[in-house]
């Protein structure tokens, strides 16, 4: 369909605004004017769209100024920050996992050392004759001693780490 030319008058101020917006959107003034007119005439179109778009453009420029970026969109910058945050969380999770594993290993070896230490102390404390093998420690007594040892370990951890940092197993 062939198009027809229509001319109308605009105030200098309105033409300046139209020109600035066309330049910002990298469009011809006539193309932008046609788009604005078509939007205003379509069902549901709003004659105040230019004011809303102008406000959005102003907000975008303010945000770009605050972020210190010229050509990057705000969403691109936010996505970049989110990616950095996600990567930091993954690294922290790996570090914490390794710390928990090391802590479990340390607790196991500390418990094992305490058990062997109790056995050695028991054998040394016995008065035996030369050539006679000392009796092994009583299992119930050793179990009570290990319970006492673990209770004291938890109390010490609470004292060092603070209340609530060391939960009772259960």
Rosetta constraint file for C-alpha pairs under 8 A:
AtomPair CA 10 CA 14 HARMONIC 6.00 0.50
AtomPair CA 10 CA 15 HARMONIC 5.94 0.50
AtomPair CA 11 CA 15 HARMONIC 6.17 0.50
AtomPair CA 12 CA 16 HARMONIC 6.05 0.50
AtomPair CA 13 CA 17 HARMONIC 6.29 0.50
AtomPair CA 14 CA 18 HARMONIC 6.14 0.50
AtomPair CA 15 CA 19 HARMONIC 6.02 0.50
AtomPair CA 16 CA 20 HARMONIC 6.11 0.50
AtomPair CA 17 CA 21 HARMONIC 6.15 0.50
AtomPair CA 18 CA 22 HARMONIC 6.06 0.50
AtomPair CA 18 CA 29 HARMONIC 6.61 0.50
AtomPair CA 18 CA 32 HARMONIC 7.69 0.50
AtomPair CA 18 CA 33 HARMONIC 7.47 0.50
AtomPair CA 19 CA 23 HARMONIC 6.10 0.50
AtomPair CA 19 CA 29 HARMONIC 5.78 0.50
AtomPair CA 20 CA 24 HARMONIC 6.15 0.50
AtomPair CA 21 CA 25 HARMONIC 6.13 0.50
AtomPair CA 22 CA 26 HARMONIC 5.84 0.50
AtomPair CA 22 CA 27 HARMONIC 4.89 0.50
AtomPair CA 22 CA 28 HARMONIC 5.92 0.50
AtomPair CA 22 CA 29 HARMONIC 5.44 0.50
AtomPair CA 22 CA 32 HARMONIC 6.09 0.50
AtomPair CA 23 CA 27 HARMONIC 6.09 0.50
AtomPair CA 23 CA 28 HARMONIC 7.46 0.50
AtomPair CA 23 CA 29 HARMONIC 7.97 0.50
AtomPair CA 27 CA 31 HARMONIC 6.55 0.50
AtomPair CA 27 CA 32 HARMONIC 6.46 0.50
AtomPair CA 28 CA 32 HARMONIC 6.30 0.50
AtomPair CA 29 CA 33 HARMONIC 6.11 0.50
AtomPair CA 30 CA 34 HARMONIC 6.14 0.50
AtomPair CA 31 CA 35 HARMONIC 6.28 0.50
AtomPair CA 32 CA 36 HARMONIC 6.20 0.50
AtomPair CA 33 CA 37 HARMONIC 6.14 0.50
AtomPair CA 34 CA 38 HARMONIC 6.05 0.50
AtomPair CA 35 CA 39 HARMONIC 6.07 0.50
AtomPair CA 36 CA 40 HARMONIC 6.21 0.50
AtomPair CA 36 CA 49 HARMONIC 8.00 0.50
AtomPair CA 36 CA 50 HARMONIC 7.56 0.50
AtomPair CA 37 CA 41 HARMONIC 6.29 0.50
AtomPair CA 38 CA 42 HARMONIC 6.19 0.50
AtomPair CA 39 CA 45 HARMONIC 5.24 0.50
AtomPair CA 39 CA 46 HARMONIC 7.00 0.50
AtomPair CA 39 CA 47 HARMONIC 7.77 0.50
AtomPair CA 40 CA 45 HARMONIC 4.76 0.50
AtomPair CA 40 CA 46 HARMONIC 5.29 0.50
AtomPair CA 40 CA 47 HARMONIC 5.00 0.50
AtomPair CA 41 CA 45 HARMONIC 6.21 0.50
AtomPair CA 48 CA 52 HARMONIC 6.59 0.50
AtomPair CA 49 CA 53 HARMONIC 5.99 0.50
AtomPair CA 50 CA 54 HARMONIC 5.88 0.50
AtomPair CA 51 CA 55 HARMONIC 6.16 0.50
AtomPair CA 52 CA 56 HARMONIC 6.20 0.50
AtomPair CA 53 CA 57 HARMONIC 6.07 0.50
AtomPair CA 54 CA 58 HARMONIC 6.16 0.50
AtomPair CA 55 CA 59 HARMONIC 6.18 0.50
AtomPair CA 56 CA 60 HARMONIC 6.12 0.50
AtomPair CA 57 CA 61 HARMONIC 6.24 0.50
AtomPair CA 58 CA 62 HARMONIC 6.26 0.50
AtomPair CA 59 CA 63 HARMONIC 6.16 0.50
AtomPair CA 60 CA 64 HARMONIC 6.08 0.50
AtomPair CA 60 CA 74 HARMONIC 7.72 0.50
AtomPair CA 61 CA 65 HARMONIC 6.12 0.50
AtomPair CA 62 CA 66 HARMONIC 6.25 0.50
AtomPair CA 63 CA 67 HARMONIC 6.13 0.50
AtomPair CA 63 CA 74 HARMONIC 7.18 0.50
AtomPair CA 64 CA 68 HARMONIC 5.92 0.50
AtomPair CA 64 CA 69 HARMONIC 5.26 0.50
AtomPair CA 64 CA 70 HARMONIC 6.23 0.50
AtomPair CA 64 CA 72 HARMONIC 7.79 0.50
AtomPair CA 64 CA 73 HARMONIC 7.53 0.50
AtomPair CA 64 CA 74 HARMONIC 6.84 0.50
AtomPair CA 65 CA 69 HARMONIC 6.41 0.50
AtomPair CA 65 CA 70 HARMONIC 7.43 0.50
AtomPair CA 72 CA 76 HARMONIC 6.47 0.50
AtomPair CA 72 CA 77 HARMONIC 6.93 0.50
AtomPair CA 73 CA 77 HARMONIC 6.54 0.50
AtomPair CA 74 CA 78 HARMONIC 6.18 0.50
AtomPair CA 75 CA 79 HARMONIC 5.97 0.50
AtomPair CA 76 CA 80 HARMONIC 6.19 0.50
AtomPair CA 77 CA 81 HARMONIC 6.31 0.50
AtomPair CA 78 CA 82 HARMONIC 6.11 0.50
AtomPair CA 79 CA 83 HARMONIC 6.10 0.50
AtomPair CA 80 CA 84 HARMONIC 6.28 0.50
AtomPair CA 81 CA 85 HARMONIC 6.13 0.50
AtomPair CA 82 CA 86 HARMONIC 6.05 0.50
AtomPair CA 83 CA 87 HARMONIC 6.15 0.50
AtomPair CA 84 CA 88 HARMONIC 6.18 0.50
AtomPair CA 85 CA 89 HARMONIC 6.20 0.50
AtomPair CA 86 CA 90 HARMONIC 6.26 0.50
AtomPair CA 87 CA 91 HARMONIC 6.29 0.50
AtomPair CA 88 CA 92 HARMONIC 6.12 0.50
AtomPair CA 89 CA 93 HARMONIC 6.04 0.50
AtomPair CA 90 CA 94 HARMONIC 6.25 0.50
AtomPair CA 91 CA 95 HARMONIC 6.19 0.50
AtomPair CA 92 CA 96 HARMONIC 6.06 0.50
AtomPair CA 93 CA 97 HARMONIC 6.02 0.50
AtomPair CA 94 CA 98 HARMONIC 6.22 0.50
AtomPair CA 95 CA 99 HARMONIC 6.16 0.50
AtomPair CA 96 CA 100 HARMONIC 6.14 0.50
AtomPair CA 97 CA 101 HARMONIC 6.27 0.50
AtomPair CA 98 CA 102 HARMONIC 6.17 0.50
AtomPair CA 99 CA 103 HARMONIC 6.00 0.50
AtomPair CA 100 CA 104 HARMONIC 6.13 0.50
AtomPair CA 101 CA 105 HARMONIC 6.25 0.50
AtomPair CA 102 CA 106 HARMONIC 6.03 0.50
AtomPair CA 103 CA 107 HARMONIC 6.11 0.50
AtomPair CA 104 CA 108 HARMONIC 6.18 0.50
AtomPair CA 105 CA 109 HARMONIC 6.25 0.50
AtomPair CA 106 CA 110 HARMONIC 5.97 0.50
AtomPair CA 107 CA 111 HARMONIC 6.06 0.50
AtomPair CA 108 CA 112 HARMONIC 6.16 0.50
AtomPair CA 109 CA 113 HARMONIC 5.97 0.50
AtomPair CA 110 CA 114 HARMONIC 6.12 0.50
AtomPair CA 111 CA 115 HARMONIC 6.20 0.50
AtomPair CA 112 CA 116 HARMONIC 6.27 0.50
AtomPair CA 113 CA 117 HARMONIC 5.90 0.50
AtomPair CA 114 CA 118 HARMONIC 6.12 0.50
AtomPair CA 114 CA 146 HARMONIC 7.81 0.50
AtomPair CA 115 CA 119 HARMONIC 6.35 0.50
AtomPair CA 115 CA 142 HARMONIC 7.99 0.50
AtomPair CA 115 CA 146 HARMONIC 7.18 0.50
AtomPair CA 116 CA 120 HARMONIC 6.18 0.50
AtomPair CA 117 CA 121 HARMONIC 6.07 0.50
AtomPair CA 118 CA 122 HARMONIC 6.01 0.50
AtomPair CA 118 CA 142 HARMONIC 7.71 0.50
AtomPair CA 119 CA 123 HARMONIC 6.28 0.50
AtomPair CA 119 CA 136 HARMONIC 7.55 0.50
AtomPair CA 119 CA 137 HARMONIC 6.61 0.50
AtomPair CA 120 CA 124 HARMONIC 6.11 0.50
AtomPair CA 121 CA 125 HARMONIC 5.99 0.50
AtomPair CA 122 CA 126 HARMONIC 6.46 0.50
AtomPair CA 122 CA 136 HARMONIC 7.83 0.50
AtomPair CA 122 CA 137 HARMONIC 6.48 0.50
AtomPair CA 123 CA 134 HARMONIC 6.24 0.50
AtomPair CA 123 CA 135 HARMONIC 7.53 0.50
AtomPair CA 123 CA 136 HARMONIC 7.40 0.50
AtomPair CA 123 CA 137 HARMONIC 7.98 0.50
AtomPair CA 126 CA 134 HARMONIC 6.91 0.50
AtomPair CA 128 CA 132 HARMONIC 6.42 0.50
AtomPair CA 128 CA 133 HARMONIC 7.66 0.50
AtomPair CA 128 CA 134 HARMONIC 6.45 0.50
AtomPair CA 137 CA 141 HARMONIC 7.38 0.50
AtomPair CA 137 CA 142 HARMONIC 6.62 0.50
AtomPair CA 138 CA 142 HARMONIC 6.11 0.50
AtomPair CA 139 CA 143 HARMONIC 6.04 0.50
AtomPair CA 140 CA 144 HARMONIC 6.27 0.50
AtomPair CA 141 CA 145 HARMONIC 6.24 0.50
AtomPair CA 142 CA 146 HARMONIC 6.19 0.50
AtomPair CA 143 CA 147 HARMONIC 6.18 0.50
AtomPair CA 144 CA 148 HARMONIC 6.25 0.50
AtomPair CA 145 CA 149 HARMONIC 6.13 0.50
AtomPair CA 146 CA 150 HARMONIC 6.13 0.50
AtomPair CA 147 CA 151 HARMONIC 6.14 0.50
AtomPair CA 148 CA 152 HARMONIC 6.24 0.50
AtomPair CA 149 CA 153 HARMONIC 6.24 0.50
AtomPair CA 150 CA 154 HARMONIC 6.30 0.50
AtomPair CA 151 CA 155 HARMONIC 6.31 0.50
AtomPair CA 152 CA 156 HARMONIC 6.11 0.50
AtomPair CA 153 CA 157 HARMONIC 6.19 0.50
AtomPair CA 154 CA 158 HARMONIC 6.17 0.50
AtomPair CA 154 CA 166 HARMONIC 6.78 0.50
AtomPair CA 154 CA 168 HARMONIC 7.80 0.50
AtomPair CA 155 CA 159 HARMONIC 6.20 0.50
AtomPair CA 156 CA 160 HARMONIC 6.17 0.50
AtomPair CA 157 CA 161 HARMONIC 5.66 0.50
AtomPair CA 157 CA 162 HARMONIC 7.59 0.50
AtomPair CA 157 CA 165 HARMONIC 7.98 0.50
AtomPair CA 157 CA 166 HARMONIC 6.43 0.50
AtomPair CA 158 CA 162 HARMONIC 4.95 0.50
AtomPair CA 158 CA 163 HARMONIC 5.38 0.50
AtomPair CA 158 CA 164 HARMONIC 7.20 0.50
AtomPair CA 158 CA 165 HARMONIC 6.40 0.50
AtomPair CA 158 CA 166 HARMONIC 5.64 0.50
AtomPair CA 159 CA 163 HARMONIC 7.12 0.50
AtomPair CA 161 CA 165 HARMONIC 5.88 0.50
AtomPair CA 161 CA 166 HARMONIC 7.42 0.50
AtomPair CA 162 CA 166 HARMONIC 7.86 0.50
